Amino acid sequence: MTGVRTITTRSTVQTVGVSPSSGRIGRRQRGVSLFGLLFWGVILAFLAVVGMRVTPTVMEYFTILKAVEKIASSGPGSVAEARAAFARTQEIEYSIVSIQPNDLIITKKDDRVKISFAYDKEVSLGGPVYLLIKYKGETR
């Protein structure tokens, strides 16, 4: 009896066709279904949109951090001088729009100037949906 196998269970007897080339009973299909493909496609598209909208704000944060580090390492003599240096940097760096010189917290610790800042940035994801990112930084 080639190509036919009998499977016996407690209550029933079944005859199942066997492929002579594979020798396996009932091959199970593998892969991604159309629903799974659409689901993961929507998830990846959403993450790509969020990434594209958040990236400029992250780059702005690192630009501000770099500017503040440069000002603090130059050793400004007073708070007004540090704020003026940040204002000059802001004129050159067009990407700094979220923070003003008055938003900087400037202190002196162990003869070193320490500058810190914090601000919130809202990123529109579409319609009434926004992502709120809270940025905070300080010199070392």
Secondary structure, 3 states (H helix, E strand, C coil): CCCEEEEECCCCEEEEECCCCCCCCCCCCCCCCHHHHHHHHHHHHHHHHHHHHHHHHHHHHHHHHHHHHHHHHHCCCCHHHHHHHHHHHHHHCCCCCCCCHHHCEEEEECCEEEEEEEEEEEEEEECCEEEEEEEEEECC
